[in-house]
Amino acid sequence: GRSHMWLPGFLEQRSADADKLTTAVGKLRAAARWSDRHLGKHITVLVDPPAPRFAALAVITLCATVPALELVPFASSIPMGTVVLFGIAILVRDGRVMALAWLAFVVSVGAIWSFWP
């Protein structure tokens, strides 16, 4: 719910060489252009408040399942992939991605149920 970006103090005090940063920005520019063209203000009701709070509850629920899923190799990748979708949806404020994240949440819960020891 913050209106500005927050970072822990040890990250705020970090620095990087300008050359390395310029190289990284150049490599990411194509992905950023694609993202700007295709992601954004779609189905905003799924990303406007209070929807991100419900997404946060879904993420917490998925994260709570991860320790037990570590018993099955790569099983924790299922909920973590869904967490990534929720993060992208909130970051770019695109309801289509949020809808995809909720669909993945339902599929993840079903998959977790089948893996649960």
Phi, psi and omega in degrees: 000010180282152179265357180221163180283133179244137175227148174298153184306319183294335176277325179296332184271358180283157177221166179218153177294142180298322180297316180294321179293319178297318178297315180296317179297319178299320180289329183272350185300318181296317178295322179294321178296316178299314180300316179297324181287323191254340184246149178154225188284078176232136179045059188296341179299335180278350181236351177280153179304143007266011184306319179298333177291322176293322176297321178297320177296321177296319180296317179298319178299315180295319180295328179293337181275344188297315182304317179290327181288344179296344177289335178256120183305130177066004180293331180289348177293334181295303179292328182290327174296323177292321177300320177299317179298317177299318180297316179296318181300317180290321181296313183266356178055050180244117181293333177295318178292323178295320177298318176297321179296318178294323176297315178297326178298314180297316178296319179297316179299318177297317179293318179298319179300322181286332180274341190302130184294000000 
